[in-house]
Amino acid sequence: MRVYGYLRASTNEQDASRAKNELEEFAARNNLTIAYWFIEHESGASLKRPELFRLIEIAQPGGILLVEQVDRISRLVSMLGPSRQYQ
């Protein structure tokens, strides 16, 4: 079982690594070792997300993805409207 960390900020001026220590502490408390970090500066509403797509390509079944919060992965779901989210 591999553990991946994913960190994203919308712009280069924001610190994508701001949650790294928190995720490392969570992993340590749960006896997990993060195998690889994916860090990028792209809007969550954009499909231009090379690190996210690299993560999807590399991740294996049974792996664990650690993120600060779900919207760090994508905000595209919110475009569907409240009645269509999380179905």
N, C-alpha and C positions, 0 to 999 in steps of 0.2 A: 504494500500500500504506500503510494507516494503522496506527499503533502506539498501543495503549491501555495504560494502567497501571491495575491494579485493586488496591486496598488495603482490607483488612478487619480489624477487631478485633471480638471478641465483645461487648464492653461499652464504654460511654462512658468508663470509667475506664482502659481500655487505649488505647495510642497506635496508631491505624490507620496513621499516616504513618511509623512507625518504619523501614520498609523503603524509603521513597521515595528517599533518597539512593543506596542500593545499586542500585535499579532505574535511576535516572538515570545512574549511573556505567556500568552494564552497557550501557545504550542508547548512551551516548557512545562507549564502546569498540567498539561494533558499528555505528557510523555511523547510528544510528536516532534519530529525533526523536519523542518521545511527543506525540501530538496532543491527548490528553485524559486526565485522571485521573478515576477513579471511586473514591470513598472512602466507606466506610460502617462503622457500628458495629452489627452484627447477628450473631447466632449463625450459624455455618456449617451448623447442623442445621435452621435455620429457612427457610421459604419466603418469609418477609417480608423480602425483599432488594431494595428499590427500585432501588438503584444497579446491582446485577447484572443485573436485568431491563432497565434502561435501556441498559446496555452491550450486552446481547444484541440489543436492538432497533436500536441504532445501528451496531453492528459490520458490516463489509462483508466479503464473501468475499475471502480473501487477506490479511486484516488480521493483525496480530500482537498477542497479548495478553501483557503482562508481569505476572507475579505473583511474590510472594516464594516461595511454595510452593503446590502443587496444592490442599491443603486450605483455602487462603484462598478458593478459588472455592466449594467446597461440601464438606460432610462427609456429605451425604445418601447417597452411595455406600456408606459404611461401614455403613449400616443394612441393607444387603443381605446382609451376612455375607461372610467371606473367600472363599468359593467362587464368589461371584457378582460380585466386584469386577473392574473393568477388562476386561470381556468385550466 
